[in-house]
Amino acid sequence: MSDNTNKDNNNNNSNSNGNGAESSSGGKAKRVMAWIGLAIIGLWILATAAIAILPVPNKGRIFPLFMFGCIIFPIFLWIGMWIYGAVTGRKNVASFRTKEMEETLRQAEEIREKMEEKETGGKAADADNGK
């Protein structure tokens, strides 16, 4: 009986993209674009290292541009993801605060306030007992 349960779980997992949603061509396109972005960044970093190590003509001009690219490319990728999420209305890694995040922060603030009340209340009671 446990073998059937495991098969069912495996079948359910194979149809999802990790967050419970069904995988689609849109999800595959996002993954492909992510891998392309990572490949570009990785190759750019390798090229920067090669320029730094190897004797390249005009190294003094080229190397700072490549270093600048190592910083700018990831930023542009993040901005592109953010714009995509803003245009489509979908939340992604680059999205700013979500409703769930706001709720979590509100709950954390309530817990912090309760802990501070207990601390100050406990210190006041200790001070009264010590007098």
Protein Blocks (a to p, Z undefined) as FASTA:
>chain_A
ZZmmmmmmmmmmmmpghiopacdfklmmmmmmmmmmmmmmmmmmmmmmmmmmpccehklm
mmmmmmmmmmmmmmmmmmmmmmmmmmnopacfklccdfklmmmmmmmmmmmmmmmmmmmm
mmmmmmmmmZZ
